[in-house]
Amino acid sequence: MHRTTLLAVFAVLASGASLAACGSDTTTSTSTTGAGGSTSATSSTGDTTSSTTSTTAGSTSSASGTGGGGPTLVNGCDPAALEDHTKDATVEIKFGGALNQTYAPPCIKVKSGTMVTFTGGFAVHPLAAGETKPGVVPVPDGKSPIKATSSAVPSVTFAISPAGSYPYYCTEHYSIGMEGLIVAE
């Protein structure tokens, strides 16, 4: 076994043993692949993950965080961390990024009744309302105030009402992240 592999295993075992000594609910797992392969180790207590370490052919990366997973994203947006536009009567969402394959800003919060304008080339980036999920073809939401747009018009404007959550996406590029969310309060 490589020295870094052994060190990673011992570090996890030591942290698991010290947590167990504190009377904590402890979970420790270790995975090792020999001959220049990889090692990963995780030690957790209750709802907190202490560390994850991976080593592959001489490179090491580590991450730590809390258990329970991250926030539930809707079309790539954290509903608890939306860009606040609640004081704006109008908001413009443009096509952005190096290849115009993102929305800018993609994740916003507005007051019900706010006029939101999408500006871009809809013939290349058809707009649709609805939620995207990895590996699943999205189904447009006909009840959303955001209406499907695929013509060559330069912009479209929608009154975002009533209060609610309105995910949207580009029907051609959602799988590479051209998606967003508008939440109306």
Order of alpha helices (4+ residues) and beta strands (2+ residues): alpha-beta-beta-beta-beta-beta-beta-beta-beta-beta-beta-beta-beta-beta
